[in-house]
């Protein structure tokens, strides 16, 4: 049998002392900071702006870090930089470490630590769907803070340092991580007051409502997968057709606002109308719906996947795989 010699207390003490005396092998810290910032922004130019240095200086810092590690950290795609596999692995550790240092520094200086996310969302979904959920999320995490902006697809994650985007599908963002929400559909809706005004029973709406009271949405030339009144009536209208003589708006938020005010009838998204339906401001005239061409998605850069508050928010909002 092999014989193992046990270390004495003195030998253990000496080994520990020698280990603790060994210098830490650390890469240049400025290079780490420049790399982490470039990875978050996906751009040397954007990182340079955030760090108040030149883009050439950021590039030099990254080259120094690559030389130190013996790894290629980025590949170039036009004006953007994308993490390699090695870069993604290193970024996770570096990003977490710098965040922990920032949090510890804030606490040491007596500051209250807050986590702020920059969230981008489609118009109407922000007001009607996302804001109530952000309110509920903030009640669970009182220190959570966000910057919210409404804008159409596509958005520039690198330029604007966006953490999370609620988009109509993920086709504009093939290189990013996408978490898909449930399939939404459109159904006929109106305010109860509208039916009272035209003296119409809910079950008689299809034949009783005049053409000029149908509210239409002009999605613009870039959208070809949004169901219209024409689509719904061809499938479920039992021979009813509608001339385009009613109100026309540019997005669903305006349509819902008109419907709630009793102006007419909309083909409304269930996702957008959840609160209005639950509070009785709108009613569904028919449960026969048409699915949207794409599922809404929560999209974020891969480099931000390990942000704890981002992960918690995605889970809270119900994002799942494709």
Wavefront OBJ file of the C-alpha trace (Angstrom):
o trace
v 0.000 0.000 0.000
v 1.263 3.497 -0.754
v 2.415 5.514 2.174
v 1.278 9.146 2.540
v 3.221 11.458 4.831
v 0.997 13.824 6.797
v 2.047 17.489 6.806
v 2.940 18.986 10.114
v 1.248 22.132 11.396
v 4.393 24.114 10.687
v 4.563 22.852 7.082
v 0.903 23.743 6.490
v 1.536 27.226 7.938
v 4.524 27.781 5.650
v 2.618 26.618 2.546
v -0.287 28.921 3.367
v 2.043 31.847 4.029
v 3.846 31.306 0.733
v 0.544 31.067 -1.181
v -0.767 34.269 0.336
v 2.504 36.005 -0.468
v 2.212 35.114 -4.151
v 1.250 38.173 -6.262
v -2.137 38.080 -7.971
v -1.929 37.537 -11.709
v -4.150 40.296 -13.019
v -4.480 41.753 -16.514
v -4.279 45.544 -16.949
v -7.345 46.890 -15.136
v -7.931 49.735 -17.617
v -7.925 47.153 -20.379
v -10.533 45.087 -18.501
v -12.747 48.139 -18.085
v -12.480 49.069 -21.769
v -13.197 45.475 -22.833
v -16.253 45.195 -20.581
v -17.660 48.491 -21.813
v -17.083 47.606 -25.486
v -18.782 44.232 -24.966
v -21.856 45.844 -23.397
v -22.155 48.455 -26.128
v -21.117 46.255 -29.050
v -19.030 49.154 -30.326
v -15.637 50.746 -29.667
v -17.092 54.162 -30.506
v -19.939 53.840 -28.009
v -17.564 52.501 -25.349
v -15.205 55.414 -25.974
v -18.062 57.865 -25.455
v -19.065 56.169 -22.193
v -15.483 56.096 -20.893
v -14.587 59.597 -22.165
v -11.599 58.365 -24.145
v -10.967 57.867 -27.861
v -12.123 54.837 -29.850
v -8.473 54.221 -30.738
v -7.659 54.022 -27.027
v -10.427 51.460 -26.485
v -9.122 49.405 -29.394
v -5.590 49.543 -27.981
v -6.778 48.465 -24.538
v -8.584 45.480 -26.090
v -5.483 44.508 -28.094
v -3.414 44.679 -24.906
v -5.879 42.428 -23.116
v -5.950 39.972 -26.025
v -2.147 39.866 -25.973
v -2.096 39.290 -22.223
v -4.655 36.481 -22.389
v -3.577 34.993 -25.696
v -7.207 35.010 -26.851
v -9.202 36.831 -29.527
v -12.072 38.560 -27.738
v -14.004 40.250 -30.560
v -14.808 39.853 -34.231
v -15.758 42.877 -36.347
v -19.058 43.186 -38.234
v -19.240 46.498 -40.093
v -19.160 49.153 -37.345
v -19.938 46.684 -34.575
v -17.860 44.277 -32.521
v -19.203 40.874 -31.483
v -17.819 38.711 -28.694
v -16.103 35.468 -29.643
v -16.713 32.349 -27.548
v -13.604 33.174 -25.531
v -14.747 36.771 -25.188
v -18.197 35.758 -23.943
v -16.701 33.468 -21.310
v -14.328 36.164 -20.057
v -16.976 38.888 -20.197
v -19.284 37.022 -17.798
v -16.642 37.021 -15.072
v -15.332 40.526 -15.732
v -18.815 42.078 -15.895
v -19.911 40.457 -12.634
v -16.677 41.473 -10.896
v -16.917 45.116 -11.989
v -20.588 45.267 -10.992
v -19.734 43.881 -7.543
v -16.955 46.453 -7.175
v -19.359 49.235 -8.156
v -21.985 48.021 -5.675
v -19.419 47.669 -2.861
v -18.063 51.144 -3.605
v -21.540 52.672 -3.511
v -22.281 50.988 -0.196
v -18.947 52.065 1.279
v -19.730 55.651 0.280
v -23.139 55.427 1.936
v -25.117 55.439 -1.283
v -28.253 53.391 -1.743
v -27.598 50.748 -4.378
v -30.092 50.768 -7.239
v -30.309 48.708 -10.385
v -31.401 50.670 -13.451
v -32.294 49.097 -16.798
v -32.849 50.913 -20.066
v -35.997 49.347 -21.532
v -37.237 49.953 -25.069
v -40.800 49.018 -26.032
v -43.195 49.299 -28.945
v -45.672 52.190 -28.753
v -48.949 51.257 -27.024
v -47.498 48.117 -25.438
v -45.558 50.349 -23.066
v -48.594 52.174 -21.728
v -51.170 49.395 -21.889
v -49.134 46.270 -21.061
v -45.616 46.957 -19.778
v -46.095 49.829 -17.327
v -48.565 47.967 -15.057
v -46.093 45.063 -14.905
v -43.137 47.340 -14.189
v -45.167 48.819 -11.344
v -45.768 45.350 -9.886
v -42.101 44.403 -10.372
v -40.983 47.585 -8.588
v -43.142 46.664 -5.592
v -41.201 43.388 -5.314
v -37.815 45.096 -5.886
v -38.071 48.615 -4.355
v -34.532 49.559 -5.461
v -35.244 48.741 -9.103
v -35.140 51.742 -11.427
v -35.649 51.895 -15.167
v -35.464 54.237 -18.112
v -38.344 53.565 -20.506
v -38.632 54.687 -24.100
v -41.289 53.927 -26.714
v -40.021 53.428 -30.268
v -40.591 51.289 -33.333
v -38.362 48.477 -34.548
v -35.524 48.314 -35.293
v -33.632 49.967 -32.425
v -29.883 50.412 -32.013
v -28.783 48.486 -28.924
v -25.127 49.467 -29.228
v -25.633 53.189 -29.741
v -28.275 53.624 -27.037
v -26.976 51.003 -24.562
v -30.406 49.324 -24.401
v -30.690 46.518 -21.850
v -34.054 45.059 -22.890
v -36.371 45.517 -25.872
v -39.988 44.405 -26.187
v -40.321 43.855 -29.931
v -42.814 42.504 -32.443
v -40.926 39.290 -33.164
v -37.144 38.990 -33.121
v -36.424 39.087 -36.853
v -34.658 42.451 -36.584
v -32.277 41.073 -33.938
v -30.926 37.671 -35.069
v -27.667 38.037 -33.116
v -29.382 38.825 -29.806
v -31.027 36.631 -27.188
v -34.822 36.466 -27.524
v -37.447 35.332 -24.997
v -40.880 34.950 -26.586
v -44.202 35.865 -24.995
v -47.488 34.049 -25.577
v -49.060 34.296 -29.016
v -51.322 37.339 -29.124
v -54.509 37.613 -31.179
v -56.928 40.314 -32.277
v -60.682 40.231 -31.585
v -63.513 42.769 -32.071
v -63.816 45.154 -29.099
v -65.648 48.313 -28.128
v -66.752 50.274 -25.075
v -70.107 49.356 -23.490
v -71.082 53.014 -23.820
v -70.722 52.813 -27.594
v -73.313 50.020 -27.865
v -75.648 51.987 -25.602
v -75.247 55.074 -27.770
v -76.203 53.284 -30.991
v -78.807 51.179 -29.134
v -77.264 47.878 -30.180
v -77.229 44.573 -28.315
v -73.777 42.899 -28.155
v -75.006 39.853 -30.069
v -76.268 42.051 -32.952
v -73.114 44.134 -33.393
v -71.846 42.623 -36.662
v -74.800 43.714 -38.775
v -75.806 46.794 -36.776
v -72.563 48.795 -36.649
v -72.208 51.246 -39.582
v -69.094 51.154 -41.760
v -67.956 54.588 -40.574
v -67.683 53.366 -36.960
v -65.099 50.665 -37.724
v -61.661 51.889 -36.576
v -58.769 50.817 -38.819
v -55.019 50.737 -38.125
v -52.581 51.711 -40.878
v -49.460 49.811 -39.828
v -47.337 51.267 -42.605
v -45.439 49.594 -45.464
v -43.029 47.663 -43.214
v -45.780 45.533 -41.636
v -47.395 42.779 -43.670
v -48.428 40.341 -40.952
v -50.936 42.365 -38.914
v -54.558 41.172 -39.331
v -57.039 43.799 -40.534
v -60.814 44.140 -40.475
v -60.835 42.811 -44.029
v -59.011 39.648 -42.870
v -61.355 39.122 -39.913
v -64.552 39.686 -41.894
v -63.455 37.371 -44.706
v -63.079 34.566 -42.150
v -65.802 35.264 -39.605
v -68.000 37.999 -41.039
v -70.768 35.810 -42.508
v -70.863 37.877 -45.669
v -70.446 41.290 -43.998
v -67.896 43.597 -45.598
v -66.750 47.055 -44.530
v -65.777 49.989 -46.694
v -62.741 51.965 -45.505
v -64.740 55.043 -44.557
v -64.162 54.854 -40.801
v -61.435 56.301 -38.591
v -57.793 55.410 -39.350
v -54.937 55.554 -36.813
v -51.240 54.718 -36.994
v -50.917 52.264 -34.088
v -52.964 50.129 -31.737
v -52.598 52.438 -28.733
v -54.543 55.180 -30.501
v -57.145 52.660 -31.645
v -57.696 51.446 -28.076
v -57.974 55.021 -26.836
v -60.672 55.811 -29.418
v -62.541 52.613 -28.577
v -62.487 53.319 -24.831
v -63.948 56.757 -25.528
v -66.877 55.173 -27.370
v -65.873 56.353 -30.848
v -66.281 52.965 -32.543
v -65.201 49.324 -32.812
v -61.636 48.061 -33.076
v -59.899 44.830 -33.895
v -57.941 44.921 -30.653
v -55.001 42.942 -29.305
v -55.826 40.939 -26.186
v -52.319 41.602 -24.842
v -52.775 45.356 -25.110
v -56.333 45.357 -23.771
v -55.888 43.143 -20.678
v -56.408 45.941 -18.161
v -59.230 47.659 -20.077
v -61.096 44.363 -20.441
v -60.640 43.398 -16.792
v -61.964 46.796 -15.676
v -64.899 46.761 -18.094
v -63.781 49.774 -20.124
v -63.802 47.525 -23.192
v -65.790 44.376 -23.967
v -65.089 41.600 -26.467
v -67.824 41.345 -29.093
v -66.664 37.978 -30.477
v -64.218 35.391 -29.153
v -63.264 34.454 -32.696
v -59.788 35.894 -33.146
v -56.934 36.030 -35.608
v -53.384 35.414 -34.350
v -50.729 38.037 -34.988
v -48.160 37.066 -37.577
v -45.372 37.082 -34.981
v -45.060 36.596 -31.254
v -43.879 39.546 -29.195
v -40.398 39.005 -27.824
v -38.152 40.306 -25.055
v -34.748 40.841 -26.674
v -31.385 41.671 -25.100
v -27.675 41.463 -25.979
v -25.997 38.176 -25.078
v -23.397 40.124 -23.129
v -26.102 41.271 -20.687
v -27.571 37.823 -20.080
v -25.973 37.523 -16.632
v -27.380 40.793 -15.309
v -29.376 39.571 -12.286
v -32.116 42.208 -12.421
v -32.525 41.668 -16.170
v -32.956 37.933 -15.633
v -35.536 38.532 -12.910
v -37.501 40.978 -15.072
v -37.564 38.634 -18.092
v -38.882 35.828 -15.885
v -41.455 38.142 -14.302
v -42.731 39.272 -17.720
v -43.168 35.688 -18.825
v -40.473 35.415 -21.479
v -39.830 31.866 -22.696
v -38.073 29.985 -25.508
v -39.219 30.087 -29.129
l 1 2 3 4 5 6 7 8 9 10 11 12 13 14 15 16 17 18 19 20 21 22 23 24 25 26 27 28 29 30 31 32 33 34 35 36 37 38 39 40 41 42 43 44 45 46 47 48 49 50 51 52 53 54 55 56 57 58 59 60 61 62 63 64 65 66 67 68 69 70 71 72 73 74 75 76 77 78 79 80 81 82 83 84 85 86 87 88 89 90 91 92 93 94 95 96 97 98 99 100 101 102 103 104 105 106 107 108 109 110 111 112 113 114 115 116 117 118 119 120 121 122 123 124 125 126 127 128 129 130 131 132 133 134 135 136 137 138 139 140 141 142 143 144 145 146 147 148 149 150 151 152 153 154 155 156 157 158 159 160 161 162 163 164 165 166 167 168 169 170 171 172 173 174 175 176 177 178 179 180 181 182 183 184 185 186 187 188 189 190 191 192 193 194 195 196 197 198 199 200 201 202 203 204 205 206 207 208 209 210 211 212 213 214 215 216 217 218 219 220 221 222 223 224 225 226 227 228 229 230 231 232 233 234 235 236 237 238 239 240 241 242 243 244 245 246 247 248 249 250 251 252 253 254 255 256 257 258 259 260 261 262 263 264 265 266 267 268 269 270 271 272 273 274 275 276 277 278 279 280 281 282 283 284 285 286 287 288 289 290 291 292 293 294 295 296 297 298 299 300 301 302 303 304 305 306 307 308 309 310 311 312 313 314 315 316 317 318 319 320 321 322
